[in-house]
Amino acid sequence: NHTMTEEFSSGEKYLMKALERLRDRRDVFVPDLLRCLNHLAILWSMRGEGEKSLEFLQEAQVLYQTNKGEKSDHLEHLYTLTTFYLAQAYANGGQPALAA
């Protein structure tokens, strides 16, 4: 994984390509899309771009909340990570009330 080895530009390229494809089939690939959004949020956070990171996390949150499909344990786990990352993003962005 390029983002875990700090090859951010390569990681971003692959994740954005995956994001584009997953968005086209969001009805089928909800967990994969959620995971991709989380990874992009982490990538932008590691670059010091909190606002950009927050945009991906908020998209992940909306995706989960509007998902009409079955909410599997795997999807619940991914969303738990999303909420954890959201809390960190809000705290780092000076919005402690939203982080709580």
TIPAKE-606875 format. One record per atom (N, C-alpha, C): y, z, x. Coordinates in pm, whole numbers, padded with zeros to 5 digits, always signed. Each point is the difference from the previous one (the first is absolute). Layout:
# residues N
YZX/...
# end
This chain:
# residues 100
-00117+00000+00085/+00117+00000-00085/+00124+00000+00090/+00081-00100-00016/+00118-00016+00085/+00102+00112-00017/+00012+00053-00121/+00101+00104-00020/-00042+00131+00065/-00128+00024+00013/-00047+00124+00061/+00008-00006+00152/+00010-00118+00057/+00011-00015+00145/+00143-00033+00041/+00093+00018-00092/+00143-00021+00024/+00035-00144+00035/-00078-00094-00049/+00035-00141+00009/+00064-00038-00134/+00118+00055-00022/+00062-00006-00132/+00030-00140-00049/+00049-00087+00087/+00036-00134-00048/-00124-00076-00045/-00109+00010+00073/-00125-00065-00042/-00052+00065-00128/+00002+00131-00003/-00045+00071-00119/+00080-00036-00123/+00131-00008+00016/+00086-00036-00113/-00034-00140-00050/-00019-00092+00091/-00031-00138-00038/-00127-00005-00086/-00105+00066+00046/-00126-00001-00074/+00011+00074-00133/+00069+00113+00001/+00014+00077-00124/+00085-00075-00103/+00105-00067+00043/+00084-00073-00094/-00076-00119-00060/-00082-00065+00080/-00082-00109-00051/-00101+00053-00102/-00062+00113+00032/-00094+00063-00094/+00072+00043-00127/+00119+00055+00015/+00078+00045-00116/+00028-00115-00095/+00039-00112+00055/+00029-00118-00081/-00123-00041-00081/-00114-00004+00066/-00123-00040-00068/-00046+00103-00101/+00012+00126+00033/-00043+00107-00090/+00089+00008-00124/+00129-00022+00018/+00091+00002-00116/-00037-00108-00101/-00048-00113+00051/-00040-00109-00090/-00121+00037-00085/-00082+00093+00048/-00121+00040-00072/-00003+00151-00023/+00115+00056-00028/+00011+00146-00012/-00092+00058-00106/-00038-00079-00099/-00090+00050-00104/-00140+00028+00053/-00038-00066+00108/-00134+00014+00057/-00001+00092+00122/+00106-00001+00077/+00002+00067+00130/+00097+00118+00006/+00003+00083-00102/+00094+00112-00004/-00018+00094+00120/-00122+00046+00031/-00013+00091+00115/+00043-00064+00132/-00034-00127+00019/+00038-00068+00123/+00151-00017+00010/+00063-00029-00113/+00145-00015-00002/+00067+00134+00028/-00052+00106-00059/+00055+00133+00024/-00013+00038+00148/-00114-00028+00060/-00021+00029+00142/+00096-00081+00087/+00019-00126-00033/+00090-00087+00076/+00144+00053-00008/+00043+00038-00118/+00135+00053-00016/+00018+00129+00080/-00102+00085-00002/+00007+00124+00079/+00012-00031+00149/-00078-00095+00049/+00006-00034+00142/+00136-00059+00038/+00055-00083-00088/+00133-00055+00028/+00105+00111+00002/-00014+00096-00089/+00093+00113-00001/-00008+00079+00131/-00122+00022+00047/-00019+00072+00126/+00063-00080+00115/-00025-00128+00002/+00055-00087+00105/+00152+00011+00005/+00066-00013-00115/+00146+00005-00001/+00052+00140+00031/-00073+00101-00041/+00039+00136+00034/-00006+00022+00151/-00105-00051+00064/-00013+00014+00145/+00108-00077+00075/+00058-00099-00065/+00111-00075+00058/+00134+00068-00026/-00003+00110-00075/+00123+00071-00031/+00076-00059-00117/-00068-00080-00080/+00062-00066-00116/-00047+00067-00129/+00053+00119-00024/-00042+00079-00115/+00021-00066-00134/+00110-00069-00017/+00028-00065-00129/-00102-00110-00030/-00030-00079+00100/-00098-00108-00015/-00138+00061-00030/-00033+00105+00070/-00126+00071-00023/-00007+00050-00144/+00108+00058-00046/+00005+00054-00135/-00017-00109-00106/+00051-00118+00026/-00017-00111-00095/-00148-00033-00022/-00076-00004+00109/-00143-00029-00012/-00074+00112-00072/+00038+00124+00028/-00063+00114-00064/+00031+00004-00150/+00123-00031-00035/+00036-00002-00142/-00073-00112-00074/-00018-00113+00066/-00079-00108-00060/-00144+00046-00021/-00055+00071+00098/-00137+00052-00013/-00009+00099-00116/+00100+00083-00015/+00001+00098-00109/+00002-00070-00136/+00084-00099-00015/+00008-00076-00125/-00131-00073-00027/-00058-00057+00103/-00128-00069-00014/-00105+00095-00056/-00009+00117+00057/-00099+00097-00046/+00028+00042-00144/+00125+00030-00030/+00036+00051-00132/-00017-00104-00110/+00013-00128+00034/-00013-00105-00101/-00137-00066-00002/-00089+00046+00089/-00135-00056+00005/-00074+00033-00128/-00043-00104-00068/-00070+00019-00127/-00152+00006+00019/-00045-00024+00122/-00142+00004+00030/-00050+00143+00019/-00125+00010+00033/-00061+00130+00023/+00056+00064+00125/+00025+00127-00006/+00053+00074+00115/-00118+00068+00070/-00055-00068+00098/-00115+00050+00075/+00041+00111+00096/-00100+00069+00054/+00027+00104+00100/+00069-00060+00122/-00041-00122+00037/+00061-00067+00115/+00148-00028-00024/+00031-00049-00121/+00140-00027-00034/+00080+00130-00003/-00059+00104-00054/+00067+00130-00004/+00030+00050+00142/-00094-00019+00091/+00021+00041+00139/+00117-00077+00062/+00003-00130-00021/+00109-00083+00054/+00134+00044-00056/+00002+00032-00129/+00126+00042-00062/+00041+00139+00051/-00096+00084+00029/+00032+00130+00059/+00073-00020+00133/-00048-00095+00079/+00068-00033+00126/+00141-00052-00027/+00014-00085-00101/+00131-00054-00036/+00097+00114-00032/-00044+00096-00081/+00089+00110-00038/+00034+00087+00121/-00094+00017+00091/+00027+00075+00124/+00105-00072+00083/-00016-00132+00015/+00098-00078+00077/+00137-00002-00070/-00002-00006-00133/+00127+00005-00075/+00073+00132+00026/-00073+00110-00002/+00062+00130+00024/+00064+00004+00139/-00070-00054+00099/+00055-00004+00135/+00125-00089+00006/-00008-00116-00066/+00113-00093+00002/+00123+00062-00067/-00021+00066-00113/+00113+00063-00068/+00058+00114+00085/-00087+00080+00061/+00049+00111+00083/+00078-00054+00120/-00053-00102+00065/+00068-00060+00115/+00128-00071-00040/+00007-00044-00125/+00119-00070-00048/+00104+00092-00060/-00019+00129+00015/+00099+00096-00050/-00005+00021-00150/-00117-00021-00059/-00017+00020-00144/-00111+00103-00025/+00023+00124+00041/-00106+00101-00010/-00046+00028-00143/+00086-00017-00098/-00042+00024-00138/-00107-00099-00042/+00010-00123+00045/-00101-00100-00032/-00127+00020+00082/+00013+00064+00114/-00116+00023+00088/-00091+00110-00053/+00056+00088-00081/-00078+00114-00050/-00101-00038-00105/
# end
